């Protein structure tokens, strides 16, 4: 049997470490229940670089492992009694943010093991120990690692392997409006860039105008090396667009791989929307057409008055006389 533990002492002792753990906190089998995801209506898909959409809107107002849920799991670990079976050893697959830390619990299957050891090349600290288990904290996880918990029960050695996979959470979300000043009815581009993230699978990027969803995109991909995730959206400027902030949100969901949820938001951007200016080219064309019509009218008037003046002097129109000469010359021409 384990000796009784003072829960308040444990909470004071490790509460701040659990709050610092973030997305790579205590990974145990006793975890807070997965929050129920709200229903979201479909929204337009964005354009993305070298990726393809697999799903639509995902929840945004979530953070990696609620503090109280983690604390409850940790206190359950400290106060549970041994039963001669393995308990609370954490999942074999762990997702840890690059440069962060992880809690590892090594538990023996018997109540009186001879030794409990965590074998790893990482820096580690023993936080708490009892007859049947030991709780460690490993630091500065920068690459994929395998950790080995071993214990000796009844002269037999037992081992448990933990596979740590390093992920690169979204630390920055960069939003760009191009151009930043447009006329009503003009196309403009919204680009959201999330630099150096991995894995891309499970990353959802959402473009917002105020609280309205313009588009969202969920990425796919198995590459574990960090790379930029880029989403673009082309739209037409409306008068009301100048009244709202544009923003971009990135959500990385690693729960299916032993991790948590990481949520980041860009700085808001404003779009300057102007009334459309008159088309100068059309104005120039209209002026040229009017001047051309005036010129043709002036030429016709000059011609008419010239013919009238000629008739007053000769008794017939000059055009008629010229026509008669042409007909006469044609008849006099030899065959």
Rosetta blueprint (number, residue, H / E / L):
1 X L
2 X L
3 X L
4 X L
5 X L
6 X L
7 X H
8 X H
9 X H
10 X H
11 X H
12 X H
13 X H
14 X H
15 X H
16 X H
17 X H
18 X H
19 X H
20 X H
21 X H
22 X H
23 X H
24 X H
25 X L
26 X L
27 X L
28 X L
29 X L
30 X L
31 X L
32 X L
33 X L
34 X L
35 X L
36 X L
37 X L
38 X L
39 X L
40 X L
41 X L
42 X L
43 X L
44 X L
45 X E
46 X L
47 X E
48 X E
49 X L
50 X L
51 X L
52 X L
53 X L
54 X L
55 X L
56 X L
57 X L
58 X L
59 X L
60 X L
61 X L
62 X L
63 X L
64 X L
65 X L
66 X L
67 X H
68 X H
69 X H
70 X H
71 X H
72 X H
73 X H
74 X H
75 X H
76 X H
77 X H
78 X H
79 X H
80 X L
81 X L
82 X L
83 X L
84 X L
85 X L
86 X L
87 X L
88 X L
89 X L
90 X L
91 X L
92 X L
93 X E
94 X E
95 X E
96 X E
97 X E
98 X L
99 X L
100 X E
101 X E
102 X E
103 X E
104 X E
105 X E
106 X E
107 X E
108 X L
109 X L
110 X L
111 X L
112 X L
113 X L
114 X L
115 X L
116 X E
117 X E
118 X E
119 X E
120 X L
121 X L
122 X L
123 X L
124 X E
125 X E
126 X E
127 X E
128 X E
129 X E
130 X L
131 X L
132 X L
133 X E
134 X E
135 X E
136 X E
137 X E
138 X E
139 X E
140 X E
141 X E
142 X L
143 X L
144 X L
145 X E
146 X E
147 X E
148 X E
149 X E
150 X E
151 X E
152 X E
153 X E
154 X L
155 X L
156 X E
157 X E
158 X E
159 X E
160 X E
161 X E
162 X E
163 X E
164 X E
165 X E
166 X E
167 X E
168 X E
169 X L
170 X L
171 X L
172 X L
173 X L
174 X E
175 X E
176 X E
177 X E
178 X E
179 X L
180 X L
181 X E
182 X E
183 X E
184 X L
185 X L
186 X L
187 X E
188 X E
189 X E
190 X E
191 X E
192 X E
193 X E
194 X E
195 X E
196 X E
197 X E
198 X E
199 X L
200 X L
201 X L
202 X L
203 X E
204 X E
205 X E
206 X E
207 X E
208 X E
209 X E
210 X L
211 X L
212 X E
213 X E
214 X E
215 X E
216 X E
217 X E
218 X E
219 X L
220 X L
221 X L
222 X L
223 X L
224 X L
225 X L
226 X L
227 X E
228 X E
229 X E
230 X E
231 X E
232 X E
233 X E
234 X E
235 X E
236 X E
237 X L
238 X L
239 X H
240 X H
241 X H
242 X H
243 X H
244 X L
245 X E
246 X E
247 X E
248 X E
249 X E
250 X E
251 X E
252 X E
253 X E
254 X L
255 X H
256 X H
257 X H
258 X L
259 X L
260 X L
261 X E
262 X E
263 X E
264 X E
265 X E
266 X L
267 X L
268 X L
269 X E
270 X E
271 X L
272 X E
273 X E
274 X E
275 X L
276 X L
277 X L
278 X L
279 X L
280 X H
281 X H
282 X H
283 X H
284 X H
285 X H
286 X H
287 X H
288 X H
289 X H
290 X H
291 X H
292 X H
293 X H
294 X H
295 X H
296 X H
297 X H
298 X H
299 X H
300 X H
301 X H
302 X H
303 X H
304 X H
305 X H
306 X H
307 X H
308 X H
309 X H
310 X H
311 X H
312 X H
313 X H
314 X H
315 X L
316 X L
317 X L
318 X H
319 X H
320 X H
321 X H
322 X H
323 X H
324 X H
325 X H
326 X H
327 X H
328 X H
329 X H
330 X H
331 X H
332 X H
333 X L
334 X L
335 X L
